[in-house]
Amino acid sequence: MSRLLIPLALLALSACDQDPVTRCAGPQMRELRNVESLIAESRAALDRGYHIERVDSGARVNFCLGGARSNVGLSYCTDPGSTRRPVAIDTAAERRKLASLEAQRDVLMARIDACGRP
């Protein structure tokens, strides 16, 4: 019986490992990082006047010098063949999107601040 109680006690203690603020703010912090990344992308696109889109052009086969295990000889390599290209944006729509993301960021920051209050 005592052999069963020790793992259960350790499990209960590990559940208490995170403080309430971390448990509360953790999901909002992850979402905030995503939103801030999107804000940065949107601002960069507005500054440039276009988005940069990654386009997969299909798998290609190349012969590469050296392999993963050796530095000599030829080896077979695959290249996903992705390229980047500029894509025009609707600046008015991009500004609206940026304003929406900034408002979402403010809401998330308020939720995170509320997690720290008693």
VOPAGU-2260 file (C-alpha; in pm, 1 decimal, decimal comma):
REM VOPAGU-2260
SITE   aa  ch    i         X         Y         Z
SITE  MET   A    0       0,0       0,0       0,0
SITE  SER   A    1     280,0     243,9      86,8
SITE  ARG   A    2     444,6     171,9    -248,5
SITE  LEU   A    3     135,1     310,0    -415,9
SITE  LEU   A    4     113,9     617,2    -192,0
SITE  ILE   A    5     462,5     746,6    -272,1
SITE  PRO   A    6     403,7     781,0    -650,3
SITE  LEU   A    7      61,1     934,8    -583,9
SITE  ALA   A    8     213,0    1186,9    -343,4
SITE  LEU   A    9     483,3    1277,3    -595,5
SITE  LEU   A   10     220,0    1320,8    -864,2
SITE  ALA   A   11      17,8    1551,1    -638,8
SITE  LEU   A   12     326,3    1757,1    -557,0
SITE  SER   A   13     420,6    1792,4    -924,2
SITE  ALA   A   14      72,2    1926,5    -997,6
SITE  CYS   A   15     137,2    2202,1    -745,7
SITE  ASP   A   16     474,6    2282,8    -900,0
SITE  GLN   A   17     346,6    2575,2   -1107,6
SITE  ASP   A   18     241,1    2885,6    -923,8
SITE  PRO   A   19    -110,5    3015,6    -995,9
SITE  VAL   A   20      18,6    3312,3   -1195,2
SITE  THR   A   21     210,5    3084,9   -1434,3
SITE  ARG   A   22     -89,4    2854,4   -1475,2
SITE  CYS   A   23    -311,7    3153,0   -1545,5
SITE  ALA   A   24     -79,6    3353,6   -1769,6
SITE  GLY   A   25      91,4    3070,1   -1957,5
SITE  PRO   A   26    -165,7    3021,1   -2234,8
SITE  GLN   A   27    -208,4    3397,1   -2277,3
SITE  MET   A   28     170,0    3443,0   -2299,0
SITE  ARG   A   29     193,2    3188,8   -2581,1
SITE  GLU   A   30     -92,5    3359,1   -2764,7
SITE  LEU   A   31      68,0    3699,7   -2705,0
SITE  ARG   A   32     393,1    3581,5   -2867,7
SITE  ASN   A   33     194,7    3464,6   -3173,6
SITE  VAL   A   34       3,6    3791,2   -3198,5
SITE  GLU   A   35     320,9    3999,5   -3161,4
SITE  SER   A   36     484,0    3797,2   -3438,9
SITE  LEU   A   37     185,4    3864,4   -3666,2
SITE  ILE   A   38     197,9    4235,2   -3575,6
SITE  ALA   A   39     564,7    4248,5   -3674,9
SITE  GLU   A   40     489,0    4075,3   -4007,7
SITE  SER   A   41     201,3    4311,6   -4078,8
SITE  ARG   A   42     408,1    4622,3   -3998,7
SITE  ALA   A   43     692,5    4497,6   -4219,1
SITE  ALA   A   44     449,0    4434,0   -4504,8
SITE  LEU   A   45     305,7    4785,0   -4470,5
SITE  ASP   A   46     656,1    4933,5   -4466,5
SITE  ARG   A   47     753,4    4738,5   -4780,8
SITE  GLY   A   48     418,6    4764,8   -4953,3
SITE  TYR   A   49     398,6    4387,9   -5011,6
SITE  HIS   A   50     409,1    4051,6   -4835,4
SITE  ILE   A   51     679,8    3795,1   -4893,6
SITE  GLU   A   52     523,7    3457,0   -4967,0
SITE  ARG   A   53     699,9    3121,5   -4961,1
SITE  VAL   A   54     611,3    2910,1   -5262,4
SITE  ASP   A   55     692,4    2540,8   -5293,1
SITE  SER   A   56     791,9    2463,5   -5648,5
SITE  GLY   A   57     786,1    2088,0   -5599,4
SITE  ALA   A   58    1056,8    1846,6   -5496,9
SITE  ARG   A   59    1375,1    1848,9   -5696,0
SITE  VAL   A   60    1666,5    1610,8   -5696,5
SITE  ASN   A   61    2022,3    1741,5   -5674,8
SITE  PHE   A   62    2356,0    1570,4   -5645,6
SITE  CYS   A   63    2551,3    1717,9   -5358,0
SITE  LEU   A   64    2918,5    1694,8   -5273,4
SITE  GLY   A   65    2974,7    1509,8   -4949,7
SITE  GLY   A   66    2717,6    1323,7   -4756,0
SITE  ALA   A   67    2579,8    1338,1   -4406,7
SITE  ARG   A   68    2837,1    1082,9   -4292,0
SITE  SER   A   69    3133,5    1167,3   -4512,6
SITE  ASN   A   70    3297,2    1473,2   -4657,2
SITE  VAL   A   71    3406,7    1310,7   -4980,4
SITE  GLY   A   72    3227,8    1183,6   -5287,4
SITE  LEU   A   73    2883,9    1241,7   -5433,0
SITE  SER   A   74    2561,4    1180,7   -5250,9
SITE  TYR   A   75    2194,7    1200,3   -5340,3
SITE  CYS   A   76    2016,3    1504,9   -5194,0
SITE  THR   A   77    1664,1    1631,6   -5225,0
SITE  ASP   A   78    1573,5    1996,3   -5232,2
SITE  PRO   A   79    1215,8    2097,5   -5149,6
SITE  GLY   A   80    1250,7    2375,7   -5403,2
SITE  SER   A   81    1084,5    2653,2   -5208,3
SITE  THR   A   82    1126,5    3012,1   -5321,0
SITE  ARG   A   83    1013,3    3345,0   -5187,7
SITE  ARG   A   84     825,8    3599,2   -5391,9
SITE  PRO   A   85     662,2    3936,8   -5329,7
SITE  VAL   A   86     283,3    3951,3   -5319,4
SITE  ALA   A   87      86,5    4275,7   -5343,9
SITE  ILE   A   88    -124,1    4377,7   -5043,7
SITE  ASP   A   89    -435,6    4584,7   -4995,2
SITE  THR   A   90    -288,8    4845,4   -4760,7
SITE  ALA   A   91    -626,6    4947,3   -4617,5
SITE  ALA   A   92    -710,5    4586,0   -4532,7
SITE  GLU   A   93    -360,5    4535,9   -4390,9
SITE  ARG   A   94    -402,8    4843,0   -4165,7
SITE  ARG   A   95    -736,8    4706,2   -4042,0
SITE  LYS   A   96    -574,3    4370,0   -3973,8
SITE  LEU   A   97    -291,7    4542,2   -3785,7
SITE  ALA   A   98    -537,7    4743,7   -3575,4
SITE  SER   A   99    -728,3    4425,3   -3492,5
SITE  LEU   A  100    -408,5    4245,2   -3391,1
SITE  GLU   A  101    -300,9    4538,5   -3174,4
SITE  ALA   A  102    -641,4    4536,7   -3001,9
SITE  GLN   A  103    -608,7    4162,1   -2946,0
SITE  ARG   A  104    -261,0    4219,8   -2800,0
SITE  ASP   A  105    -404,6    4477,8   -2555,8
SITE  VAL   A  106    -671,9    4231,0   -2441,0
SITE  LEU   A  107    -413,0    3957,7   -2388,8
SITE  MET   A  108    -185,6    4192,5   -2194,5
SITE  ALA   A  109    -476,5    4291,5   -1969,6
SITE  ARG   A  110    -553,5    3924,2   -1904,2
SITE  ILE   A  111    -188,3    3856,1   -1822,1
SITE  ASP   A  112    -180,3    4153,0   -1584,1
SITE  ALA   A  113    -499,3    4025,8   -1417,1
SITE  CYS   A  114    -329,2    3690,4   -1351,3
SITE  GLY   A  115     -74,1    3858,8   -1127,6
SITE  ARG   A  116    -326,6    4046,2    -916,0
SITE  PRO   A  117    -448,0    3890,8    -591,1
